[in-house]
Amino acid sequence: MRRNCLVTGANRGIGLEFVRQLLARGEHVVAACRHPGKATALNGLAGEHPGRLHMLPLDVAEPKSRANLLHELPLVLAEEEDGSPGKLDLVVNNAGVLHSGERFGHMEQALLEDSLRTNAIGPFLLSQALAPLLRDIEGERVRNVVGGADGTQLRRTVVANISSQLGSIANTTRFGTPSYAISKAAQNMASALLARALGERGIVVLALHPGWVMTEMGGEHATLPTADAVRGLLAVIDAARPAQSGSFLDWRGESLPW
């Protein structure tokens, strides 16, 4: 069973690693980012996996860009076995922004609004717009190959919102990265609401903290290799069950407080 997967913010960091690992599994991947033509690593992967990686432009904060993606996406999804239009099995809402150097007393409305549009509003509205393309789950058991292991599992559709423990209100102990933290807390609520909206269709929605990952956003003091973080996140996604929909989990599958 080859799945259709959409990854946003796919040109670097966690998003790019999702694309790599999903392709390595044999999945059909649509990689979305603001400037696909400048995404050197993505273009290299497209050459290595002809026909299984498609790149589409997306600025998740912009309504017109989201609408354009929705128009183009059905044209690149792999068809079903019976030849019918393809459906999405996995959406990774990874695109995000972190504004550094913010200090209390010097916060600007523009940065807060930009963070909310990119980290919370955009992913929520994109997921809402993608809903008709998400595969409904009937609970059928299908033959599958995951990570090189041949076996069977329950087919599932997952919307994975890449969040952060900085969006945890209960774990807030200092004033830091306020626009990012506020927007990720809003994104967590969006994940909980999406889980309720899509639950009757058997679709699982997760808010996922990837850890302090060694990316440009993570900074020079980050401790978790990107490949390890994504490998863990995919294991959490693979193991997800409908009863877990709306959960806030880290890359090890451990629950985080809201």
C-alpha positions in Angstrom: 0.0 0.0 0.0 1.6 3.2 -1.2 0.3 6.3 0.7 -0.2 9.9 -0.5 1.6 12.2 1.8 1.7 16.0 1.9 4.5 17.8 3.8 4.5 21.6 4.2 7.7 23.6 4.9 9.4 20.8 3.0 12.5 22.6 1.7 14.7 22.3 4.8 15.0 21.0 8.4 12.3 18.7 9.7 10.1 19.0 6.6 12.9 18.0 4.3 13.7 15.0 6.5 10.1 13.9 6.5 10.2 13.9 2.7 13.5 11.9 2.7 12.2 9.2 5.1 8.7 9.0 3.5 10.4 8.5 0.1 12.7 5.8 1.6 9.5 3.9 2.7 8.2 4.0 -0.9 5.5 6.6 -0.3 4.2 9.1 -2.8 5.1 12.6 -1.5 3.9 16.1 -2.3 6.4 18.6 -0.9 5.2 22.1 -0.5 7.3 25.2 0.2 7.4 28.8 -0.7 10.0 28.6 -3.5 10.3 25.1 -4.9 12.6 26.2 -7.7 15.2 27.3 -5.0 14.9 24.1 -3.0 18.1 22.5 -4.1 17.8 19.4 -1.8 14.2 18.8 -2.8 15.0 19.0 -6.5 17.8 16.5 -5.9 15.4 14.1 -4.2 12.9 14.5 -7.1 15.7 13.3 -9.5 16.4 10.3 -7.3 12.7 9.3 -7.0 11.1 10.0 -10.3 7.3 10.0 -10.3 7.1 9.7 -6.5 7.9 13.3 -5.4 6.1 16.3 -6.6 6.8 19.9 -5.5 4.2 22.6 -5.2 4.5 26.2 -4.1 2.8 27.2 -0.8 3.0 30.1 1.6 0.7 28.7 4.2 -0.1 32.1 5.6 -1.5 33.4 2.3 -5.1 32.5 1.3 -4.4 32.7 -2.4 -1.4 30.4 -2.1 -3.5 27.9 -0.2 -6.2 28.0 -2.8 -3.6 27.4 -5.6 -2.3 24.4 -3.8 -5.8 23.0 -3.5 -6.3 23.5 -7.2 -3.0 21.7 -8.1 -2.9 19.0 -5.5 -5.5 16.6 -7.1 -3.4 16.6 -10.3 -0.3 15.1 -8.6 -1.8 12.7 -6.1 -1.3 9.0 -7.0 -4.5 7.4 -8.3 -6.3 4.7 -6.3 -5.8 1.1 -7.4 -9.2 1.2 -9.2 -8.1 4.3 -11.1 -10.2 6.7 -9.1 -8.7 10.1 -7.9 -6.1 9.8 -5.2 -6.8 10.6 -1.6 -4.4 11.9 1.1 -3.3 9.5 3.8 -0.9 11.8 5.7 -0.7 15.6 6.1 2.3 17.0 7.9 1.7 20.6 8.8 5.3 21.5 9.4 5.7 25.0 7.9 6.4 27.5 10.7 8.2 30.7 11.7 10.1 31.7 14.9 11.1 35.3 15.4 14.2 35.6 17.5 15.3 38.4 19.8 11.8 39.2 21.2 11.8 41.0 24.5 9.0 42.1 26.9 8.3 45.7 26.5 9.4 45.7 22.8 6.9 43.3 21.3 5.4 44.3 18.0 1.9 43.5 16.7 3.2 42.7 13.3 5.4 39.8 14.6 2.5 38.4 16.6 0.2 38.5 13.7 2.8 36.9 11.4 3.4 34.1 13.8 -0.3 33.4 14.3 -0.9 33.4 10.5 1.9 31.0 9.8 1.9 28.7 12.8 -1.8 28.5 13.6 -4.3 30.1 11.3 -2.7 28.9 8.0 -2.3 25.3 9.0 -5.8 25.2 10.5 -7.4 26.7 7.3 -5.3 24.5 5.1 -6.4 21.4 6.9 -10.0 22.5 6.7 -9.6 23.0 2.9 -7.9 19.6 2.5 -10.7 17.8 4.3 -12.5 16.6 1.1 -9.2 15.1 -0.1 -8.5 13.1 3.1 -9.2 9.4 3.0 -12.1 8.2 5.1 -11.2 5.2 7.2 -13.4 2.2 7.3 -11.1 0.2 9.6 -10.1 -2.3 6.9 -6.9 -4.3 7.4 -4.4 -3.9 4.5 -1.1 -5.4 3.5 1.6 -2.8 4.1 5.4 -2.4 4.2 6.6 0.1 6.8 10.3 0.7 7.5 11.2 -2.5 5.6 8.9 -4.7 7.6 6.3 -6.6 5.6 3.0 -7.2 7.4 -0.5 -5.9 7.9 -1.9 -3.0 9.8 -5.1 -1.0 10.1 -5.1 1.7 7.4 -5.3 5.2 8.9 -5.3 8.8 7.8 -3.4 11.2 10.0 -3.1 15.0 10.1 0.2 15.7 12.0 0.6 19.3 13.2 4.2 19.9 14.2 3.9 21.8 17.4 6.3 22.6 20.3 6.5 22.2 24.0 6.8 25.9 24.0 3.1 26.0 23.2 2.4 24.2 26.5 0.7 26.7 28.9 1.2 24.3 31.9 5.0 24.1 31.2 5.6 27.8 30.8 8.3 28.8 33.3 9.8 32.0 31.8 9.2 34.7 29.3 10.6 33.6 26.0 9.8 33.4 22.2 6.4 34.9 22.9 5.0 35.1 19.4 6.1 31.5 18.7 4.8 30.2 22.0 1.4 32.0 21.7 1.0 30.8 18.1 1.8 27.2 19.0 -0.6 27.2 21.9 -3.2 28.4 19.4 -2.2 25.7 17.0 -2.7 23.1 19.7 -6.3 24.2 20.2 -6.7 24.0 16.4 -5.4 20.4 16.6 -7.9 19.5 19.3 -10.8 21.1 17.3 -9.8 19.4 14.1 -9.7 16.1 15.9 -13.4 16.6 16.8 -14.3 17.8 13.3 -12.7 14.8 11.6 -13.2 12.1 14.2 -16.4 10.7 12.7 -14.5 9.9 9.5 -11.8 7.9 11.5 -9.2 10.5 10.8 -6.5 11.0 13.5 -5.2 14.5 14.3 -2.1 14.9 16.4 -0.1 17.8 17.9 3.5 16.7 17.9 6.5 18.1 19.6 9.6 17.1 17.7 12.1 17.8 20.4 14.9 20.3 20.4 16.0 19.5 16.9 19.4 20.4 15.2 18.0 22.6 12.5 18.4 26.3 11.6 15.3 27.1 13.8 16.5 24.9 16.6 19.8 26.8 16.9 23.3 25.9 17.8 22.5 24.4 21.2 19.9 21.9 19.9 20.6 18.3 20.9 18.4 16.0 18.8 19.5 15.0 15.3 16.9 15.8 12.7 16.8 12.2 11.3 16.2 10.8 14.9 13.4 13.3 15.5 11.6 12.5 12.3 12.1 8.8 12.8 10.5 9.1 16.2 7.6 11.2 14.9 6.9 8.7 12.1 6.8 5.9 14.6 4.2 7.9 16.7 2.2 8.6 13.5 2.3 4.9 12.5 1.1 3.8 15.9 -1.7 6.4 16.3 -5.2 5.1 16.9 -8.5 7.0 16.8 -8.7 7.1 20.6 -5.5 9.2 20.5 -6.8 11.8 18.2 -6.5 15.3 19.6 -3.5 14.3 21.8 -0.3 16.4 22.3 2.7 14.0 22.1 6.4 14.3 21.7 8.7 12.4 19.3 8.9 9.5 21.8 5.1 9.1 22.0 4.9 10.6 25.5 2.0 12.9 26.4 2.7 16.6 27.0 0.5 18.9 29.2 -1.6 21.5 27.4 
